[in-house]
Amino acid sequence: MAMTDSLFDAAKAAMAKAHAPYSNFSVGAAILTEDGLIHAGCNIEIVSFPEGWCAETSAIAHMVMAGGSRIAEVAVVAEKLVACSPCGGCRQRLAEFSSPNTKVHLCDAATGIVETVTMEELLPHSFATDSLGDAAA
């Protein structure tokens, strides 16, 4: 099985675990780290609606907790949307751990990867940590 298939499968499995009782919009994300490990996450809503977690945020948290630090590829899938793209906040979160060339796979739950873009295409003017000078060190 190709690594992109494994990444999609992990994102889809995570989507099935989403806690989305308010929006009924389940999302899953899976991150492939540079060392070849996959970390997945789902969206988790709470009654204070904007305070929940996006799937990408959950996946990043799993990656960091496992000792990972750099994203090689990402897959995002939503139950009700073809080619689900990360929201604006998650684009910046992903950029924090990615390079401009990191692949982001936008997926359909039924068919798999629909489109692949780079982080630079997805967020062309992201905040760069090197712009913070000594504070980022």
Sequence and secondary structure as in RCSB ss.txt:
>XXXX:A:sequence
MAMTDSLFDAAKAAMAKAHAPYSNFSVGAAILTEDGLIHAGCNIEIVSFPEGWCAETSAIAHMVMAGGSRIAEVA
VVAEKLVACSPCGGCRQRLAEFSSPNTKVHLCDAATGIVETVTMEELLPHSFATDSLGDAAA
>XXXX:A:secstr
  HHHHHHHHHHHHHTT B TTT   EEEEEEETTS EEEEE B  SSGGGSB HHHHHHHHHHHTT   EEEEE
EEETTBTT    HHHHHHHHHTS TT EEEEEETTTEEEEEEEHHHH TT   GGGGGGGG 
